C-alpha cells in the first residue's frame, strides 16, 4: 500500500488552482486538528451559487485525494474578490460564526 502523503496548505492550494483553473486565487488556510480549513477567493466563482462552488471544490478534492478528502479537508468557503472585500472581517474560517447553507 502506498504511503499517504501529508496534505499541506500549499499542496491544497495547488490542487484547487489546477483542478478548478482558478483565476488569481487567494487561499487563506489553516490547520485545525487534523484537517485544513479556510477560504478561497477567486473571480472564477463569479456567477456560481454557494452549493455550486462547494460541489466544484469537493469534486476536485475527491478526484485528487479520493475517499481521504473528507478526513483531510474540513470547511472551505469560496468567495469572489467582490464578496471578500465587502467587510473588514477577514478572519480565518474557524474564527467566524458563518453557517453553511
N, C-alpha and C positions, 0 to 999 in steps of 0.2 A: 504494500500500500504506500502511496506517495506521501511524503511528509507535508503537512499543512503549512503553507507559507503565512507568516504573520501579516495581517492586513494593517497597513499603516494609513494615516490620514492622506499622505501624498499618493499612495497607490490607489486609494478610493477615489481621490480627485481625478487621477489619470484615467481610471476605468470609466467614470461617468463622462468625462470630457470626450473620450474616444468613442464610447458606445452610443452616446447621445448626440455627438457632433455639436457640442455646446459652443456658442459664440461667446468669447471673452468671459469665461466663468470665473466667479469668485467663490471659493469654498471656505466656509468657516466651520471647521470640525473640531471636536474634542472627544476624548475617550472617557466614557462613564462606565465603570465596571469593566466588563469585557467587550463592550460594543462601542462603535463610533457613532456619534450623533452630530447633527448640526444643520447648517443652512447652505444652500446652493443658489447663487444669484447668476442669472444669465438671460439675455434677451431672447434666447431660444424658447423660453417658457411663455412668451407673449402669445395671447390668444388661446391658451390652454387652460382648462378648468383645473382646480386642485386635484380632483381624482385622476384626471388625465396625466398630470405631472407625476403623481405618485405611481401610476401604472408604468409610465416610461422608466422611472428610476428603478423600480423593482424588477421590471423585465430585464433591464440592463444588468443589474446585480445578479439575478438568477442565471442569466446566460453566462456570466463571467465566473461566478463563485458557486453556482449550483445550489443545492439544498442548504449549504452552510451560510448563505447570505443572511438569513434571518437571525442566526446566532452570532454573527459578526458585526452586523449593522443594525442600529436602532432607528430612532425617528430622524428622518431627513425632510426638511421643509424646502420647497422650491419657490423662488421669487424672481420676478423680473427686476431690472435695475430701478424702475419707477416705483415698484412696490417696496423695495428695500429702502429707498430714500424717503418714504412717506413720513416716518417718525424718527426720532433720535434714539429710540430704544433698540440699540443694536447689540443686545446681549446674546450670548450663546443659547441655543435651543433649550438646553437643560435649565436655564435660568428663567425662562419665560413661562407664563401660565397659559399659553395658547392651547386651545383644544383642537384636535384634528377633527375635520368634519367633512 
